[in-house]
Amino acid sequence: MLTADLLPPEDTARMSRTPTIPRTANASNGTTMFCRDGWRYSRFLVRVPLVSTFRRPGRLRTTPRSVLTCIPGVYGPILMRVRAPSTKHAVFIFVKQFGTGVVVSTAFVHLFTHANLMFENKCLGRINYEATPAAILLGGVIVSFMVDFLSHRLFSRRQQDDDERQISNDLVKIFALECGILFHSLLIGITLVVTGDSFFFTLALVISFHQLFEGIALGSRIAELGLARVQVIAARASSYGTMGEEGAEVPLVGIIQTSPGVSTEWKFVLASGFAFVTPLGMVVGMAVLHRFNGNDPSTIWVLGSLDAFSAGILVWTGVVEMWARDWLDGGEMAHENNVRTGVGLLGLLSGMALMGVLGKWA
């Protein structure tokens, strides 16, 4: 079978208008040669130069811009929470549920879809187990579940009060969410740099919005660390008319700001990993730019597996820990009034829709 015979009929005509591909009587050997000989191939197995169409200056200028895109997304919700500590604020309800929609959409529309496309690459040949991406995703779900389950068991046996135990469990959930997002963002940085010049600036613009939305998703959850204890103290103060033991009125904001929990400084530290991981991926991409072949089988396996595994982490975190936890079984949205429920639903669906649209390009 000739190489052109591997393509759909409508694509064979397209090949006739592109540079000639050396043909071989052995399709599998020919494809392997095409995928490994130091050239980059399009989805139609058309050979294009690996290095000549890459201009470094544009990529170098984009690196600091990616930091400026990530910072307001991930730090903004934390600063917003400092200025408006109440969990009932409609703006923060929208932002938090918007972040949930972003995470769920990222898992399915971006990561899992991209993993499937990677494993369908003709350079891999035929994979005997067609459900490989789904199996790797399931592995990510299982690992996330086990980390969550074991952390609950561990903290329940330690000498901690309920509030401290809740903070510890929330930290574990944040670390799991951040791991899934950081893997994804690192791959995004590498992918952006090794994209050809003809599509680079379009992809850079799309990824800017993508990282902004993912930053909001992560930042809104980091901002809430320790607030369960804060809200309990505030409620108790409210039930006593905010009166101290001496009969003097105690400002509610003062109670919230001085109550034990996770400091704002520590929250900024947690958020900093996301702010700089995409630029790190871009630096790695520029380091391997002259040697990177996106259709090398080993590269496909690594990137596809990381995509699918990260999708599994975000499926568990987004669907179970964020979506279901907020809306079901006594979650904070389960008993809200109609207005706040509508605001939350709008935020949730907006996050899903916007990230779904961005999935067309990234």
N, C-alpha and C positions, 0 to 999 in steps of 0.2 A: 504493500500500500504506500502510495506517495504521501509526502507531508501535506500537500494541499488537500488530499482526500480526508484528512482529519478534520477539516473545517466544514461548517455549514455551507450550502451552495451559494447563499448570498454573499458569504465572505470570500469565496474563491475568486469571484469577479473583482473584489476589492484588492486581492493580492496581485492581480494582473497589472494594477496601476502603481505598485510599490516596488522597491528594489528586489531583484531576483533573489530567491532563497535557494541555496544548493539543495538539490533533491537527492533522496536516497531511497533505495528499495526496501530498507528496513526502517519502519516508522519509529520504533522504539529507540533504536540506536541513533537515528537521525535527530530525534527530539532531544535525547540526552546530550548529543554533541551541541545542539543549538543552545541548550540551557546552561552549558558549562564552559563555553569557549571564550568567556570574557566579554561578551556582548549583551546588551539588554534587549529583551524581546517584548513586543506588544502582545495583547491578548490574541492576535492573529498569527503569532510566531513570525512576525516581520522583524528582521534584524535592524537595529538602529545603534549608532555609536554610544558607548557607555559614558564617555567623559566629555566629549567635545561640546555638548549642548548645556553644560552646567557652568554658570557664572557664580563664583564665590562671593563677590561683593554684595549682591542682592541678598544672599543667604545670611551673610554676616550682619547686615542691617536689620534683618528680620528677627534675629536672636534677642536683642534687648527689647524689641517691641512685643515679643511674646510674653516677656516678664510683665510689662506694663498692662497687658491684657489680662493676665491671670490674677494680678494683685487686687484690683478692685472687686473681682468676682468672689475671691475666697476671703478677703479681709472685710469687705463691705458688710456682710451680715453680722460679723462679730462687733464691728463698731456700731451698727444699728441696735444690737442688743444692749450695748452699754448705754446708749441714749434712751432706749425704750425697753426697760427690763420685762414688762408684762408679756406673757405668752399669749394673751388674748388680743394683742394688737393686730388689726386686720392686715396691715402691710406685711407683718412678719408671718402671719398665717399663709398669705399668698406666696411669699418668698420660699418658705419651708416646703410647701406642697409643690411649688414649681420645681424645686430641687429634687423632690421625690420623682416627679415625672421625668426629669432629665436623666436620673440614674437608671430608671426602668427602661427608658427608650434607648439609652446608650448600650445597655446590656444586650437587647434584642436587635435593634435596628443597626447599630454600629458594629459592636464586637462580634456577635454571633454570626451576623450576615457576612462580615469580612472574613471570619474564620472559614466559613463554608466556601467562599470564593477562593480563598487560598488553597484549600484542599482539592478544589476542582481544577487547579492549574494543570495543563497538559504535561508540564515538565515533570510532575510526580508520577506520570503513568497511571495505571489503574490501582486504586487502593482497595484491598480485599475487603476491608471493613468499612462500608459506606457511612456508618454512623459515627465515624471517628470524631468529628467536631462536637457532636452532641454528647458523646461519652466523656470527652475532656471537659465540656461544660458541666456535666453531672459531677465530675470529680471536683471542680471548683465549688459547687454547691455543697457537696459532702464535707470538704475541708472547712468551709465557712461554718457549716452547722456544728462540726466537731469542736472547732475553736470556741464557738458561742456556748455550746453545751458544757464543755469542760471548764470554761471560765465561770459559768454559773455555779457549777459544783464546787469549784475551788473557793470562790468568794463566799459561798454560803457556809463553808466550814470554818472560815477565819473569824476571829473576834472583831466583828465590825457591826455597827448599827445599820439599820435599813438604808439610811441615806448614803452612807459611805459605800455600802455594797452596790447601790444603784449607780453611783459615780464610777466605781470600778468596772461594772458591766458595760456602762455606756462608753468608757474609754476603749474597751476591747472592740466594741461595735465600730467605733470611729476608726480604729486602726485597720479593721477589716475593710471598711469602705474606702479608706485612703489607699490601701494596698491595691485594690482593684482599679481605682482611678489612676494611681501613679503608674502602674504597668501600662495602662492604656495611653496615658499622656507621654510616656517615654517612647512608645512605638510611634505615636503621632509625630513627635519631634524628628525621629529618624526618617519616617516616611516623607515628611515635608521636604527635608533637605535633599533626598535622593530623587525627588520628582523633577522631571524635565522642565526647562525654562518655559515652555509653551503653556504649562498648566500651573506653574509654581505660584504665581501671584494670586490666581483665583483660589487655589487651595489654601494659601496663607490667610486670605480674608475669611474664608469659611471656618478655618481652624481657630481664628481669633474669636469668633462668636461661640464656637464649640467650647473652647477653654473657659470663656467667660461664664457660660451656663453651667459647666461642670464645677467651676469654682464656687458659684452660688450654691450648688447642691451640697458640696462639702462644707462650705463656710456656715451655712444655715444649721447644719447638724453640730459642728464644733461649737457654735455660739450657744447652743442649748446645754452644753455640759455643765452639770452641777445645779441646774435650775430647778430640779425637782425639790431639792432641799430648800432653795430660796423661796419657792412658792408656798411650801408648807409653813415656813416661818412667817411669811407675809400674811397667810390666811389666819394663823393664830393671832398675829398682832391685830388684824382687822376684827376678829371676833371679840377682842378685848377693847375695842374702840381705840386702838393704837395708844393705850395708856400704859405707862411704865409703873413699876412697883411704888414709886413715890407719888403717883398721881399725875406726873407730868406727861404730856403728849409726846410720843416717839414718832418721828417722821418715818413713813413707810419706805421711802426710797433709801433712807439711811440704813434700815434693817436689811434691805435687799443687797446693798452694796457691801455691808460688813459681814454678811452671813458666810459660813464656810462653804467651799465649793472649789471650782477650778478657776484659777486666776486668769484675767484677761491676757496677761503676758504669756502664760502657758498655752493658751488658745492660739495666740499668734505663732508660737513655736510649732504647734501642730499643723497650722495652715501653711507654714513656710515651705514644707516639702513639695506641695502642689505648685506653689508659685514659681519654683525653679526647676521642676523636673522636665518640662517641655523644652526649655533652653538647653538643658543637659542632653536630652535626646538629639537636639539639633547639632550640638557639638560632637557627639558620637557619630552622627550621620556625616558631618563634614570630614571627620577623621578617616572614615572608610569610604568616602565618596569615589575614589579612584579604583576601589576594589569591589564595590558592592554590586552584586548581581541579584536582583529581586526575584529572578526565576531559577536560581540555584535550588535544587531540591532540599538541601539541608537548611537553607535560609527560609524556605516556605514552611518546613516543618516547625522550625523554632517560632517564627512569627505567628503562624496559624495556631499553634498550641497555646502560646501566650494570649492571643486574642480570645480563644475559647475558654481558657481557664479564668481569665479576668472577667469574661461574661458570666461565668458561674458564680464568682464572688459577688458581682453586682446583682445578679438575679436574687440570690439569698438576701443580700443586704437591702436591695431596693423593694422587692415584693414583700418579704416577710418582716424585716426589721423596721422598715420605714412606712410602706404603704399600709400593710395589714395592722401593724402596731398602732398607727395613728387613727385608723378609721374603724377598727373592730375591737370587740372584747374590752370595752371600757376605755379605749384610747381617747386622746384629747379631742378628736373631731367627732367622736361617736355621739356626744350629747350637746354639741354646740347648737346655737340658734340657727335659724334658716339663713340669715345674712352671712354669718361666718362660714357656715357649711358651703354656701354658694361661692364665697371667695376662695375657700380651700379647693373646691372642685375645679374652679376656673384656673387656679394656679397649677393643679395637677395635670389637667388636660393641656394647658398651654405649654408646660415643660415637655410633655410627650410629643406634642405637635411640632414644636420648633426643632427639637432634636431629630424628629422624624424627617423633617424637610432637609436639615443639614446632612442627613444620611445619604442624600443624593450625590454628594461630593466627597464627604469624609467619613 
